[in-house]
Amino acid sequence: MAQDAEIIVLGSATATEEGIDELLAASLAHVHRSRTEPGCVAHGVSRDVEDPLRLVFVERWADRAALDLHFTQPGSLELVEVVGRLAAVPPTLEIHEVTSAS
């Protein structure tokens, strides 16, 4: 069986009550933009049901090169600025390389 490596990104951002609506709007715009980028397999954001001020991001990328390119895009840099301005606590970001059997 062939094995292909894929990149999984898990992230979260927690906003203040005053900033959650702006963070949610910026996050949704970022997700929709990201889905059109080369190498994006999936990109989503969800609201944490236990903490409605926390947004959770789950992304799948074809390879590390696609993810690295994604990080340089103006939309990604804009989201980093918004998160930095609105976050109540430092955001989290984990990058994992996974191999699946096909």
Buried (B, 14 or more C-beta within 10 A) or exposed (E): EEEEEBBBBEBBBBBEEEBBEBBBEBBEBBBEBBEEBEBBBEBBBEBEEEEEBBBBBBBBBBBBEBBEBBEEBEBBEBBEEBBEEBBBEEBEEEEEEEEEEE
